[in-house]
Amino acid sequence: MRASSFDRRRLRFRPLGERRSKVLIERDRVEPDAPAGPLPPEVRERIAEAAAGVREARAAGRAVILAFGAHTIKNGLAPVLIRLLEGGWLTHLATNGAGVIHDWEFAFQGASSEDVRENLTRGEFGLWEETGYYLNLALAAGAYRGLGYGEAIGALIQGEGLSLPEQGELEREARELAGSRPDQAAAAADLLDLVRRFELKPGFLGLPHPYKRFSLQAAAFRLGIPFTAHPMFGQDIIYAHPASLGAAIGRTAERDFLRFASSVGALEGGVYLSVGSAVMSPMIFEKALSMARNVAFQEGRTIESFRVYVVDLAPQSWDWQRDGEPPPDNPAYYLRYLKTFSRVGGRVRYLRADNRDFFLLLLACLSAGGG
């Protein structure tokens, strides 16, 4: 017996402005020149080492990729990361769907992070009209325009709105391109679906983002630096909204993964920073690295000389470099962000540090010209 599908049209969404948000970006942001907290000497030395690696890689024109979890944004660290971008220290940013959402909500209303326990009890968690509607619309429009997931939201924030084509144009593309360009025809049909269902007018749909100066996605879009998003279906609140189209999300997210894989393909001599991402970063990195090495080997190249710095809060109970992989009955075996990176080659270092302290000290070391 087949399970029935949930009808999202039955849901009642509330205005985002009515939500009590726990983090206010103007109040809680971390300034780039703020001091890092106290850290053990060995951790400070390793962060200085990471900064030296980043400096060396950028001086040689090599890639420096930063993959991070959503708490980096929720903790108000976007101004610090924007400073790193503007300094030319990072060549690619990657995060999950929640990181995109927090960044957009900060740009749109200056507040993010709800009380999950309280709102889930009432059946209101994540059911906020503007977040679900505008992000899904931006993704559908971005899929039609050939943009990636992060790029589509970055364009929405930086441009403070998005352009919608005429309904007739979408109808023609959906019909006439089905044979020659089926992917574009399908993207046109998806956007046409939203245009019809929500009675959207063609032209520019303005949407002010009064706090866009705090948006990492907008900064990356403005600077032309890839910002890729790597979501998983069902894990983000925007999937609850009737405007959510799986095909549009899939198109934009797939483009982002392939762009991420391309960046990993240029990692020889570079640095990969994985900060506060227990699953997303290691999972996409190992697949992208295998793809990149497959092509490199065919071309007579290798991707072996790179540095990886993994940052998280858990203590390291197993020395992966010295003792290899622990047995499956050891809890350390299941720490994905340690397990995966122990297998990738290169030079891997684990730092136990809060993301705030890591980024502030990294920026300070880079700004000072050393450690």
N, C-alpha and C positions, 0 to 999 in steps of 0.2 A: 504494500500500500504506500503510495507516494505521500510525502508530507506536504501540507498546504503551505503556500507562501504568505508571509506577513504583508498586509496591505498598509503601506506607509501613509496613504491618504487619510487613514483614521487617526493619525497622530495630531495632537494639538501642540503647536510650537509657540513659544513666547518670545517677545522682543528681547534682543540681546541686552539692551539697556536696562531691563528689569532684573537681570541677573546680579547677584552679589558676587563680585569677583575678589579673589584674595590677593592678587598682585596688581599693583598700579605702576605702570612703567615710569612715570615721572617721579614717583616716590621711591620705588624699589630698584631702579636701574643701577648698574655697577659702572662707575666712571672709569675710563681707561687708565687714569693716573692714580687710582685707589691703591693702597698697599695690599699686598697679599698677606694672608694670615700666617701664623707661625707654622713652619714645616720642619721636619727632621732634616739635618744637614745632608743626608744621602739623597733625599728627595729633591732638595734645592739643587744639588750637584747634577742630578739627572735631568732636571728641567733646563739647567744651563747647557747641558750636553745637547738636549733636544733643540734649543735655540741655536746653538752652533751648527747643528746639522741642517736646520732650516736656512740659516744664513748661507752656508756653503752650497746648498742645493740651488737656492735662488741666484746666487752669484754665477753659477754654472748654467743657468737657464733650465734647471730641472723642476719637476713637479713637486708641489707640496699640497697634499690632499688632506682635508680635515673632514672626518665623519663624526657626528656628535648626536647625542640623544636629546630629546625634547626639553629636558630639565635645563640644559644650557640656555635655551631661550626663556623658559619660565622663570629662571633665576635672575633674569635681567641682564644677561651678559652680552646682548647684542651690541651695545656701544664698544665693548672691548674687541669683539670680532670684527666689527666695522673698521676699527682702527688697524687691525691686522690686514684687512683687505686693502685699505687705502695705502698702507705701507708697502704693498706688493709682496707680502710674505706668503699668501695663500693663492693657489691656482685653481682650486676646486673645493666646493663645500657640498656635503651630503648629509641629509637628516631623514627622519621618518615623517609620517603624516601628521603626528601631533606637533612636531616642531614647526611645521608649516602653519598649523592652526593657531598656535600661540603667537607666532610672529605676526600673522594677519590681524588677530584680535587686538594686539597691542597697537598696531598701525591704525586700525579702524576706530577704536574707542579708548585706547590707552589703558586697557585692563584685560586681564585674562585669568584663568585658573579658578574653577568653581569648587564649591564644597560637594564633592562626589557623594559622600555618605548621606548628607542631608537631601540632596536633589534626587539621588537614586531611590531613596525611601518613598518619595512622592511621585516617582515616575517622570521626573523632569530633567534628569541628567542628560546633558548633551543636546537637548531639544530646543535649540535657539535659532530663530528664523534667519537672521542675517548671516550667521556663520555657515549654515547649511546651504542657503540659497545662493549667496554670492560666490562662495568657493566652488560649488559645483557648476555654476554658470561659467565662471572663469575657466574651469578645466574643460568644459565642452567647447567653449570658444577657442581655447588654446589648442585643443586637439584638432579642430578645424583649420587653424592657422599653422599647424606644424610645430607647435611649441611643446616643450616638456612640462612636467608637473610643476616643478619649482619655478620655471621660467614664466609659466602662465600666471601664477599668483604674484610673482615679482612684477610682472608687467601691469597687473591690475592695481597694485599698490603704488608703484612709481608713476603710472599714468593717471591714477585716481579715476579709474573707470575702464570700460572696454567698449570696443566697436562691434556692433551686430549687423550682419548683412541683411539685405532684403529677403523676405520669405521666398519670393520668386527665384532669386539667385540660388538659394539653397535647394529648392525643388529641382531646378535645372541640373545642378551639379549631381544631386543624388540620382537623377535619372540618366544623365548623359555620360557620366564618368564611371558607371557601374562596370563597363567592359574594359576600359583602358586604365583606370585608376580606382580600383574598387575600395581601397582604404580611404581615399579622399571622399568618395561617394558615401561611404558609411559614416564618416565624420560629419559630412554635411547633413545626412539624414538624422544623426543624433542631435545636432544643434537645432535642426528644424523641429524636432520633437519638442524641445524646450520652448522654442519660439512660439509654437502653436499652443502648448499647454498653459503657458504663463502669459500669453498674449503680449509678447514683447515687440516693441516698435524698433524699426531699423535705425541705424545711426549710432551716435556715441551715447552710451549709458554712463553718466557721471556718477561717481561715488567718492566723495571726499575721504581722505585718510589724514586727519589732522596730525597724527603722530608718526607719519611715515619716516621721519628722521631716525626713529628707533628701529626701523625694519631692516633686518639683515638681508631678506630677500630683495627688497627694493635696492639696497646698496649694491648687491651682487649684480642685479639687472643693470643698474646705472653704470657700473664699472666694466660690464661685459665679462664677468667671471662666472663660470658655470656653477649653478646652485641646483643640485638634483635632489628629488624627494623619492623615497623608497617605501611606499605605504603597503599595508596588508589589508585586504578586504575584511571589514567588520571591526577593525581595531580603532577606527576614528569616528568621531561623532557625526561627520558630514554624511555618512552612509545612511543615516536615519531619515534624511530629508528626501521628499519625493523628486527633487531636482537631480538627485544622484543618478548618474548613468555609468554603469560598470564599464562599458566600452570606452567612454571618454577617459575615465580614470586609467584604464588599462593602456590606452594609446599613449597618454602623456607619461605614465610611469615607465612604460617600456622604453620610450625614447630616453628617459633619464637614466635608466640602467645601462643602456648602450653607450651613452655619453660618459657615464662613470667608468665603464669598461675601457673606453678609449683613453681616459685619463690614467687609469691604472697601467695601460700599455706604455705610457711614457714615464713610468716610475723609476726606471733605471737611474741610479744616482740621486734619487729623490727621497722624500720623507712622507710617511703616512701616519697621521695622528688620529687615533681612535679614542674619543673622549666620552665616557658615560653612556656607551651604547653596548648593552650586554648581548644583543642578538643581531640587530639590523646590520651594523658595521661589519662584524666578522663574517656574516652570511653572504653579503653581497661582495665583500672583498675576495673571498676564496673563489667564488665563481668567476668574477671578473678577471682575477689573476690567472686562472686556468685558461680562460679564453685568450687573454693577451699573450700568455706564454706559447699557446698552440700556434698562433700566427708568428710570433717572434722566432720560434724554432724553425719554421718553414723558411724564414728569411735569413737564417744563420745568426740570429741575435739571441741574447739571453736577458732575462729580467731577474737578476739575482742580487745586485748591489744596491740595496735600498735599506732605509731604516724605518722601523715601526715603533711608535710609542703608544702604549695602551694605558689609559688612565681610568681608574675606577676607585671605589671606596673600600672594597672587600680586601681583607688581608690575603696575601699569597701563601697558601698552605702547602704548596708543592712547587718544587723547582723544576720547571719544565725543561729548561735548557740543560741542566745537569743530569736529571734523572729520567728524562723522556716522558712518555705518556703514562699517567697513573692507571691502575686497573679500574674496571667499571664499578667495583664495589667501594671505591674511594670517591667522596663527594666532589673532590677537585676535578674529577673526570668530566663533570657536567657543567663546569664553568666555561661556557662557550667562548667568551672573549679572551680566555687564556688558552683554551684547548685549540681553537682554530688558528690563532696567530702563532702558536708554537710549531705549526706545520708548514708555514708559508715560505720559509727561508729568509734571506736577508738578515738584518740585525734587529732583534726584537727586544724591547725593554718594557717592563711593567712598572708603573708609578702608582702608588696608593696615595691619592690626593683628591681633594674637593675640586670640582671643575672651576670654581671661581678662583681659587688660589693658583691652580695650574695656568689658566689663561693670563691672569694678571702678572705672574712672575715670568711667563714666557714672553709676553709683550714687553715687560721691563727689560729683560735681557736683550731682546732684539733692538729695542730703542736705544739701549746703552752701547750697542755695538759688541756685545759679548756676554759673559756670564758674571 
